[in-house]
Amino acid sequence: MHMPFALNQIDAELAIIDRELLRRSIRSVDTPCGTEIQIGGKPLLAFCSNDYLGLANHPKLIAALSEGARRFGTGSGASHLISGHHAIHDELEAKLASTQAGAIPNARALFFSTGYLANISAITALSLIGKSKTSIYSAALNHASLIDGVRLARGQGSVDLHIFDHHHLAGLEDKLRNDLTPFKLIVTDGVFSMDGDLAPVQELLHLANQYDALLMIDDAHGFGVLGKHGYGILEDQEVCSDRIIYMGTLGKAAGLNGAFVCAHEKIIAWLIQKARPYIYSTASSPALAFAVLRSVSLIEGELGQELRARLHSNIALWKEGSIFIRWNRLKSDTAIQPIVVGSNATALQLARALDQLGYWIPAIRPPTVPKEMARLRMTLSAAHTKEQIQGLCKVLSDLETSLPK
Ligand SMILES: Cc1ncc(COP(=O)(O)O)c(C=O)c1O
């Protein structure tokens, strides 16, 4: 018997991935999400999760998820449009909409099981608006889920795609100025997930107003963290418009799982009709919706404010302590603090050396980041202690002098 063609081919192609130092692998964590974790019995200090407020293992959310399961059961039983949408989902959506009400008139929210699904749902559905093709303007460093949303929308035959360079608004405007398409959609990360910097939301909104476009902002790394109440980048940048479509995730700062799209109620009404990943997928459990509701209340309340203050002082501490590092530290004021080292080999070497010293910061390589821009994507949390951050600064400084160039 021959080995199936596909299995042979996979062997050959994985060998190429290995040669290019691009093999991805799964590491299984034995302990709950936190700063001090264990992998295979080995203790490590983690500087890589998106649990920015340290809520992923918080006693109040553990209690909420347990209470949610007791009150509402564990499964929704069906998709939202069959019988899986429970009253607690409504309550959660109203709460999520209230977080963006200052930024989006007539705001309504739709709860999704992941941010990836929320993004591909929104983009594929929006691109079906109008009889002619939609012009999508996508920021060059957008997250894969936005890129995949655009790819799917192009597969529907409903899109002309324009990619604009990072922060290059003049280039974007040139393209918009010459575009006669009635419906234009600008799509961007709010906090760029691999770089940590913010999209220029006010300027983008200005362009959206001027050229009659909608503006979709993926605030996966801003919700919970940015703004006085943690409502995210729109609160932080003080913008308000019915042109905005906001996507926030609930698996990062909110410490659970899921995501939401918030927009003018007419846009949400459209998504309910047209967003296939929403329509044809089982609703997240009502127990989760109950726990997310609790998490949003924590985020906007006193605890959230305290945790955000702690996170911001940790970011300041890191920036101060890492000033001597000569590797390219990208300019970022958020919890995402990347160190760009260039080659895949150097990034892997550094990640391995850190691992041996008890630190977990994975190497991020193409295609997640551009070629020759491999990096350590370091993330900070309110849960990190001063000593942990200072320890990491010291270790990186030692490594920089000891690693062969
Ligand atoms: C910018 C951005 N958007 C969307 C997502 C997807 O969200 P989720 O993990 O909830 O699917 C992520 C990360 O996972 C992200 O970093």
PDBQT file of the ligand as one rigid body, heavy atoms in Angstrom, charges set to zero:
ROOT
HETATM    1  C1  LIG A 501      -6.619  42.202  16.632  1.00  0.00    +0.000 C 
HETATM    2  C2  LIG A 501      -7.331  40.906  16.852  1.00  0.00    +0.000 A 
HETATM    3  N1  LIG A 501      -8.542  40.731  16.315  1.00  0.00    +0.000 NA
HETATM    4  C3  LIG A 501      -9.230  39.610  16.483  1.00  0.00    +0.000 A 
HETATM    5  C4  LIG A 501      -8.716  38.560  17.212  1.00  0.00    +0.000 A 
HETATM    6  C5  LIG A 501      -9.516  37.322  17.336  1.00  0.00    +0.000 C 
HETATM    7  O1  LIG A 501     -10.219  37.317  18.531  1.00  0.00    +0.000 OA
HETATM    8  P1  LIG A 501     -10.599  35.933  19.210  1.00  0.00    +0.000 P 
HETATM    9  O2  LIG A 501      -9.349  35.427  19.852  1.00  0.00    +0.000 OA
HETATM   10  O3  LIG A 501     -11.674  36.267  20.179  1.00  0.00    +0.000 OA
HETATM   11  O4  LIG A 501     -11.064  35.040  18.118  1.00  0.00    +0.000 OA
HETATM   12  C6  LIG A 501      -7.444  38.698  17.799  1.00  0.00    +0.000 A 
HETATM   13  C7  LIG A 501      -6.792  37.669  18.614  1.00  0.00    +0.000 C 
HETATM   14  O5  LIG A 501      -7.023  36.596  18.784  1.00  0.00    +0.000 OA
HETATM   15  C8  LIG A 501      -6.743  39.894  17.612  1.00  0.00    +0.000 A 
HETATM   16  O6  LIG A 501      -5.515  40.047  18.121  1.00  0.00    +0.000 OA
ENDROOT
TORSDOF 0
